[in-house]
Amino acid sequence: MDIRKWSSTLYLLVAVVLSAFAQEEATDTVFAPFPSRIQASVKENSIILSWLDSPDLKGNYLLFRSETPIDANSLDAVKRLGTINAGVQTYTDVPPDSKPYYYVVMAVGDEGLPYQIIIPGKNTTTMGVSLPPPKAAVQVPDLLPPSVGSASATPSVSSIEAKAKGDSILVSYKAAPKLRLVLYRGSAPIVRAADLLDATLVAAFPDKNGVFADYPVPGIDYYYAILGEEDIKAGRINIALDVNSLSSPVQVRAAAVSSGFTETPPASRTPPLPYFLIENESIGSAAISLDEGLPPARAVSPDTNKAISILLAKAPLLKKAMPGTLILPEDSAAPAGGEDYALSIIVSDKVSSKDWGGAIDQLRKYLSLNRGPKATARARFYLGEAFASTGQMRDSFFEFISARDFYPIETKPWIDYVLSTLAKD
């Protein structure tokens, strides 16, 4: 056989084999005629659904609703809601009642028939989504404070006054006996509940003698407000100027330096900066020795060093106590509905009863849907409590860090406790 003819025949044979492999590979390409990443969220009186279209289809999509979980055996019981064009990828449903509903999105083929493919979490919801009950069926406390000076506002604290004394500000007031109070300090007048978010929570304390001493940074005008702790928990934020909130500022006078003398030297200083008290009785530029009167440093004997080491080795490790379970003020009363209502059910059923396993499961499902920033922070705070109570400190730490922007005061003792526990592991 001619070598050139033989080579040409071999070349054609190889080309045929490669073509067959290419056709086989094209045949094995995965075809996915269904949408994915379905999500559902509640907004006022409607349920908003969203998904991603199938990359393999260009046609429309059908949306169905059911009162029971949707699978291949229950497709006869679903109700068709509508046809959605490709590229829209969202639909707003208004159910007739507050029952939990399930949804499925199906792609429509070239023949006009839907691909009856059910994949939980892809194109069908795995949990029932429900609207909040009608507002008339829920008792909602008035969370908005009355207008300033309103006769209907009855704060539990009255006659607030403040005056500077040395390095402190003495805040005086009148309150019912044994009432627990919360003191706020702000750089602007506190006249509304929203102003508390910009103020600093100074202390929560039981009333003793109608006076509280605060030690702020000198030279800055401050306004104070005092509220009852139980009122805050119940959502009764009643603020009235010159009753339980100052209308005029007060400040600790910054020390004035003249001719080498320090006028009104402060005896203490609040964080963040330390303050060294120097009682200067010298005149002019005479140097002041901070070491004057202190004994000289000297080395201790080996026996003393050994005794110190033994004592330190036997010293008990200080371990922070776990903070008590905290229910945030927003969840102390039943909300009107929406995502707050769903979270309040989890808090009352699982968190309040310390069913931590159930709380972790329900909170994770709650966070699997799109939630508002504030609701997400509250859910992560409770998830942090649940993880810490079950010994999952690393998971707890990250949850509290995620909630810290909205709840800095509430998360601080938990973060301190978790970090102290992790440091000992």
C-alpha positions as CSV (number, residue, x, y, z in Angstrom):
1,M,0.0,0.0,0.0
2,D,1.2,3.5,-0.8
3,I,2.3,5.2,2.4
4,R,0.5,8.4,1.5
5,K,-2.8,6.7,0.9
6,W,-2.3,4.8,4.2
7,S,-1.7,8.1,6.1
8,S,-4.7,9.7,4.5
9,T,-6.9,6.8,5.6
10,L,-5.6,6.9,9.2
11,Y,-6.2,10.7,9.3
12,L,-9.9,10.2,8.3
13,L,-10.3,7.4,10.8
14,V,-9.0,9.6,13.6
15,A,-11.3,12.5,12.6
16,V,-14.4,10.2,12.7
17,V,-13.5,9.0,16.2
18,L,-13.0,12.5,17.5
19,S,-16.3,13.7,16.0
20,A,-18.0,10.8,17.7
21,F,-16.5,11.8,21.1
22,A,-17.5,15.4,20.6
23,Q,-21.1,14.4,19.9
24,E,-21.2,12.1,22.9
25,E,-19.8,14.9,25.1
26,A,-22.4,17.3,23.8
27,T,-25.1,14.7,24.6
28,D,-23.9,14.4,28.2
29,T,-24.3,18.2,28.9
30,V,-26.5,18.7,32.0
31,F,-29.9,20.2,31.1
32,A,-31.6,22.1,34.0
33,P,-35.1,23.2,33.0
34,F,-36.0,24.7,36.4
35,P,-35.4,28.0,38.3
36,S,-33.2,28.1,41.5
37,R,-32.6,30.0,44.7
38,I,-36.2,30.6,45.5
39,Q,-36.7,33.0,48.5
40,A,-39.8,34.4,50.3
41,S,-40.1,37.4,52.6
42,V,-43.1,39.1,54.3
43,K,-43.7,42.8,53.8
44,E,-46.8,44.3,55.4
45,N,-49.8,42.4,54.0
46,S,-48.0,40.6,51.1
47,I,-45.4,37.8,50.5
48,I,-42.6,38.7,48.0
49,L,-41.1,35.7,46.1
50,S,-37.9,35.8,44.1
51,W,-35.8,33.3,42.2
52,L,-33.2,32.9,39.5
53,D,-34.2,31.8,36.0
54,S,-32.9,28.7,34.4
55,P,-29.9,29.5,32.1
56,D,-31.1,26.7,29.7
57,L,-34.6,28.2,29.0
58,K,-35.8,31.5,27.5
59,G,-39.6,30.9,28.1
60,N,-42.0,32.0,30.8
61,Y,-42.5,30.6,34.4
62,L,-45.6,29.5,36.3
63,L,-46.0,30.2,40.0
64,F,-48.2,27.9,42.3
65,R,-49.3,28.1,45.9
66,S,-50.3,25.4,48.3
67,E,-51.5,25.0,51.9
68,T,-49.3,21.9,52.3
69,P,-45.7,21.1,51.4
70,I,-45.3,20.6,47.7
71,D,-44.0,17.4,46.1
72,A,-44.6,15.3,43.1
73,N,-47.7,13.7,44.7
74,S,-49.4,16.9,45.7
75,L,-49.2,18.9,42.5
76,D,-53.0,18.3,41.9
77,A,-53.7,20.4,45.0
78,V,-51.7,23.5,44.1
79,K,-53.3,26.7,43.0
80,R,-51.8,28.6,40.0
81,L,-51.1,32.2,40.8
82,G,-49.9,33.5,37.5
83,T,-47.4,33.5,34.6
84,I,-44.2,35.5,34.9
85,N,-42.1,36.5,31.9
86,A,-38.4,35.4,31.8
87,G,-36.1,38.0,33.4
88,V,-38.6,39.3,35.9
89,Q,-37.7,36.7,38.6
90,T,-40.0,38.1,41.3
91,Y,-43.7,38.0,42.2
92,T,-45.8,39.6,45.0
93,D,-48.6,37.4,46.4
94,V,-51.4,38.6,48.7
95,P,-52.8,35.5,50.4
96,P,-56.4,35.5,51.6
97,D,-55.5,34.8,55.3
98,S,-52.7,34.3,57.8
99,K,-52.2,30.5,57.1
100,P,-48.7,29.3,56.2
101,Y,-48.4,28.8,52.4
102,Y,-45.8,27.0,50.3
103,Y,-44.7,28.0,46.8
104,V,-43.2,26.4,43.7
105,V,-42.0,28.0,40.4
106,M,-41.9,25.9,37.2
107,A,-40.3,26.6,33.9
108,V,-42.5,26.4,30.7
109,G,-41.2,24.4,27.8
110,D,-41.5,25.0,24.1
111,E,-44.8,23.0,24.0
112,G,-46.4,25.4,26.5
113,L,-46.3,22.8,29.3
114,P,-44.4,23.3,32.6
115,Y,-41.5,21.1,33.6
116,Q,-43.0,19.3,36.7
117,I,-39.7,19.2,38.5
118,I,-39.8,19.7,42.3
119,I,-36.5,20.4,44.1
120,P,-36.8,21.7,47.7
121,G,-34.9,24.9,48.3
122,K,-34.3,25.3,44.5
123,N,-37.7,26.0,43.0
124,T,-40.0,25.3,46.0
125,T,-40.1,26.7,49.5
126,T,-39.3,24.2,52.3
127,M,-41.1,26.2,55.0
128,G,-44.5,27.7,55.2
129,V,-44.7,31.5,54.8
130,S,-47.5,33.4,56.5
131,L,-48.8,36.9,56.9
132,P,-49.1,38.3,60.4
133,P,-52.6,38.1,62.0
134,P,-54.9,41.1,61.6
135,K,-53.9,44.1,63.7
136,A,-57.3,44.1,65.4
137,A,-56.4,40.7,66.9
138,V,-53.2,41.9,68.5
139,Q,-52.8,44.3,71.5
140,V,-50.0,46.6,70.6
141,P,-48.5,48.9,73.2
142,D,-47.9,52.5,72.3
143,L,-44.2,52.5,71.6
144,L,-44.1,56.2,70.5
145,P,-43.7,58.7,73.2
146,P,-46.3,61.4,73.6
147,S,-45.4,64.9,72.5
148,V,-43.2,66.9,74.9
149,G,-45.3,68.5,77.6
150,S,-48.4,66.4,76.9
151,A,-50.7,65.9,79.9
152,S,-51.1,62.2,79.0
153,A,-47.3,61.6,79.5
154,T,-46.7,60.4,83.1
155,P,-43.1,59.6,83.5
156,S,-42.2,57.5,86.6
157,V,-39.4,59.9,87.4
158,S,-39.8,63.7,88.0
159,S,-38.1,66.8,89.2
160,I,-34.8,66.1,87.5
161,E,-32.0,68.5,88.2
162,A,-28.2,68.4,87.6
163,K,-25.3,70.5,88.9
164,A,-21.6,70.2,88.7
165,K,-19.6,69.4,91.9
166,G,-15.9,69.1,91.6
167,D,-15.2,66.5,88.9
168,S,-18.7,65.0,89.0
169,I,-22.2,65.9,88.0
170,L,-24.9,65.2,90.6
171,V,-28.2,64.3,89.0
172,S,-31.1,64.5,91.4
173,Y,-34.7,63.4,90.9
174,K,-37.8,62.0,92.5
175,A,-39.0,58.4,92.0
176,A,-41.1,55.8,93.6
177,P,-39.3,53.8,96.3
178,K,-37.2,50.8,95.2
179,L,-37.8,51.6,91.6
180,R,-35.0,50.5,89.2
181,L,-33.9,53.4,87.0
182,V,-31.9,53.9,83.8
183,L,-29.8,57.1,83.4
184,Y,-28.9,58.4,79.9
185,R,-26.4,61.1,79.0
186,G,-26.4,62.9,75.6
187,S,-24.7,65.8,73.9
188,A,-28.2,67.2,72.8
189,P,-31.5,67.4,74.6
190,I,-33.3,64.1,74.9
191,V,-36.9,64.7,73.9
192,R,-38.0,61.6,72.0
193,A,-37.5,57.9,72.2
194,A,-35.3,58.0,69.1
195,D,-32.9,60.4,70.9
196,L,-32.0,57.6,73.3
197,L,-30.3,55.8,70.5
198,D,-27.8,58.6,70.2
199,A,-27.3,59.0,74.0
200,T,-25.0,57.0,76.3
201,L,-26.5,54.6,78.8
202,V,-24.6,55.7,82.0
203,A,-26.1,53.2,84.5
204,A,-29.1,51.0,85.5
205,F,-29.5,51.1,89.2
206,P,-32.1,50.9,92.0
207,D,-33.1,54.2,93.5
208,K,-31.6,54.9,96.9
209,N,-31.5,58.6,97.9
210,G,-32.6,60.4,94.8
211,V,-29.1,61.4,93.7
212,F,-26.7,59.8,91.2
213,A,-23.1,61.0,90.7
214,D,-21.8,60.9,87.1
215,Y,-18.1,61.5,86.1
216,P,-18.1,62.6,82.5
217,V,-15.2,64.2,80.5
218,P,-14.8,67.9,81.6
219,G,-15.5,70.8,79.4
220,I,-18.5,69.3,77.4
221,D,-22.1,70.2,77.7
222,Y,-24.3,67.2,78.6
223,Y,-28.0,66.6,78.9
224,Y,-29.5,63.9,81.1
225,A,-32.7,61.8,81.2
226,I,-33.9,59.2,83.7
227,L,-36.5,56.5,82.9
228,G,-37.9,53.6,84.8
229,E,-36.4,50.3,83.7
230,E,-39.8,48.5,83.7
231,D,-41.2,51.3,81.5
232,I,-38.4,50.8,79.0
233,K,-39.0,47.0,78.9
234,A,-42.7,47.5,78.4
235,G,-42.2,50.1,75.6
236,R,-43.6,53.0,77.6
237,I,-41.0,55.6,76.7
238,N,-42.4,58.8,78.3
239,I,-40.0,61.7,78.1
240,A,-40.9,65.2,79.3
241,L,-38.5,68.2,79.4
242,D,-37.7,69.4,82.9
243,V,-39.6,66.5,84.4
244,N,-37.4,63.5,83.6
245,S,-35.2,65.1,81.0
246,L,-33.0,68.2,81.2
247,S,-33.7,71.1,78.9
248,S,-30.5,72.9,79.8
249,P,-27.0,71.5,79.6
250,V,-24.5,71.0,82.5
251,Q,-20.8,70.4,82.4
252,V,-17.8,69.8,84.6
253,R,-15.6,72.9,84.2
254,A,-12.3,72.1,82.7
255,A,-9.3,73.0,84.9
256,A,-8.0,76.5,84.2
257,V,-4.2,76.8,84.6
258,S,-2.7,80.2,85.6
259,S,0.6,81.1,87.2
260,G,1.6,77.6,87.8
261,F,-1.5,76.8,89.9
262,T,-4.2,74.2,89.0
263,E,-7.7,75.4,89.8
264,T,-10.2,72.8,90.9
265,P,-8.0,69.7,90.3
266,P,-10.2,66.7,89.5
267,A,-9.9,63.8,91.9
268,S,-10.7,61.2,89.2
269,R,-11.2,60.8,85.5
270,T,-13.4,58.5,83.5
271,P,-12.0,56.4,80.6
272,P,-10.6,56.6,78.0
273,L,-7.7,58.6,79.5
274,P,-6.1,58.2,82.9
275,Y,-5.5,61.3,85.0
276,F,-2.6,61.7,87.5
277,L,-3.5,63.9,90.4
278,I,-0.6,66.3,91.2
279,E,-1.1,68.6,94.2
280,N,1.3,71.3,93.1
281,E,2.2,73.7,95.9
282,S,5.3,75.0,94.2
283,I,5.5,78.3,92.4
284,G,7.0,79.1,89.0
285,S,8.8,76.3,87.1
286,A,10.0,74.3,90.1
287,A,10.3,70.7,89.1
288,I,8.0,68.1,90.6
289,S,9.3,64.6,91.4
290,L,6.7,61.9,91.1
291,D,9.0,59.5,93.0
292,E,9.4,61.8,96.0
293,G,8.5,59.9,99.2
294,L,8.6,56.5,97.6
295,P,11.0,53.8,98.9
296,P,13.8,52.9,96.6
297,A,13.3,49.7,94.5
298,R,15.3,46.7,95.7
299,A,15.6,43.0,94.8
300,V,13.9,40.4,97.0
301,S,15.6,37.3,98.2
302,P,15.4,33.9,96.4
303,D,13.2,32.6,99.2
304,T,10.7,35.5,98.7
305,N,10.6,34.9,95.0
306,K,9.9,31.2,95.6
307,A,7.1,32.1,98.0
308,I,5.6,34.5,95.5
309,S,5.6,31.8,92.8
310,I,3.9,29.3,95.1
311,L,1.2,31.8,96.0
312,L,0.6,32.7,92.4
313,A,0.4,29.0,91.3
314,K,-2.3,28.4,93.9
315,A,-4.3,31.5,93.1
316,P,-7.7,30.6,91.6
317,L,-8.4,31.6,88.0
318,L,-11.0,34.3,87.8
319,K,-13.7,33.2,85.5
320,K,-16.5,35.5,84.4
321,A,-20.0,34.4,85.2
322,M,-22.3,33.7,82.3
323,P,-24.7,36.6,81.9
324,G,-28.4,35.8,82.4
325,T,-30.7,35.2,79.4
326,L,-31.8,38.6,78.1
327,I,-35.0,39.3,76.2
328,L,-34.6,42.5,74.2
329,P,-37.2,45.3,74.8
330,E,-38.5,44.9,71.2
331,D,-39.7,41.3,72.0
332,S,-41.1,42.0,75.5
333,A,-44.6,42.7,73.9
334,A,-46.4,41.1,70.9
335,P,-45.6,43.1,67.7
336,A,-48.1,44.0,65.1
337,G,-46.8,41.4,62.6
338,G,-44.3,40.8,59.8
339,E,-40.8,39.6,60.5
340,D,-41.0,40.9,64.1
341,Y,-44.0,38.7,64.8
342,A,-42.2,35.6,63.5
343,L,-39.2,36.3,65.7
344,S,-41.3,37.0,68.8
345,I,-42.8,33.5,68.5
346,I,-39.4,31.9,68.5
347,V,-38.3,34.1,71.5
348,S,-41.5,33.3,73.5
349,D,-41.5,29.5,72.6
350,K,-37.8,28.7,72.6
351,V,-35.5,31.4,74.1
352,S,-37.7,32.2,77.1
353,S,-38.0,28.5,78.0
354,K,-34.3,28.0,77.4
355,D,-34.9,25.3,74.8
356,W,-31.5,26.1,73.2
357,G,-31.5,23.3,70.7
358,G,-34.9,24.3,69.4
359,A,-33.9,28.0,69.4
360,I,-30.8,27.3,67.3
361,D,-32.8,25.4,64.8
362,Q,-35.7,27.9,64.5
363,L,-33.4,31.0,64.4
364,R,-31.3,29.5,61.6
365,K,-34.4,28.9,59.6
366,Y,-35.6,32.4,60.4
367,L,-32.3,33.9,59.1
368,S,-32.4,31.8,56.0
369,L,-34.9,34.3,54.5
370,N,-34.2,37.9,53.8
371,R,-34.7,40.0,56.9
372,G,-34.3,43.7,57.8
373,P,-31.0,44.8,59.5
374,K,-32.6,45.3,62.9
375,A,-34.5,42.0,62.9
376,T,-31.3,40.2,61.7
377,A,-29.3,41.7,64.6
378,R,-31.9,40.7,67.2
379,A,-32.1,37.1,65.8
380,R,-28.3,36.9,65.8
381,F,-28.2,38.2,69.5
382,Y,-30.5,35.3,70.5
383,L,-28.5,32.8,68.5
384,G,-25.4,34.0,70.3
385,E,-27.1,33.4,73.6
386,A,-28.2,29.9,72.5
387,F,-24.7,29.0,71.3
388,A,-23.0,30.3,74.5
389,S,-25.5,28.4,76.6
390,T,-24.7,25.1,74.8
391,G,-20.9,25.7,75.0
392,Q,-20.4,26.6,71.3
393,M,-18.3,29.7,72.1
394,R,-16.7,30.4,68.8
395,D,-20.1,30.4,67.0
396,S,-21.5,32.5,69.8
397,F,-18.7,35.1,69.5
398,F,-19.4,35.7,65.8
399,E,-23.1,36.0,66.3
400,F,-22.7,38.7,69.1
401,I,-20.1,40.5,66.9
402,S,-22.8,40.6,64.1
403,A,-25.4,42.1,66.5
404,R,-23.0,44.5,68.2
405,D,-23.7,47.5,65.9
406,F,-27.4,47.6,66.9
407,Y,-27.0,46.3,70.5
408,P,-23.6,47.4,71.9
409,I,-24.6,47.5,75.5
410,E,-26.5,44.2,75.5
411,T,-23.7,42.3,73.7
412,K,-20.7,43.6,75.7
413,P,-21.1,41.3,78.8
414,W,-21.7,38.4,76.5
415,I,-18.6,39.1,74.3
416,D,-16.5,39.5,77.5
417,Y,-17.7,36.2,78.9
418,V,-17.2,34.3,75.6
419,L,-13.7,35.8,75.1
420,S,-12.7,34.9,78.7
421,T,-13.9,31.3,78.2
422,L,-12.1,30.9,74.9
423,A,-8.9,32.3,76.5
424,K,-9.0,29.4,79.0
425,D,-9.5,26.7,76.4
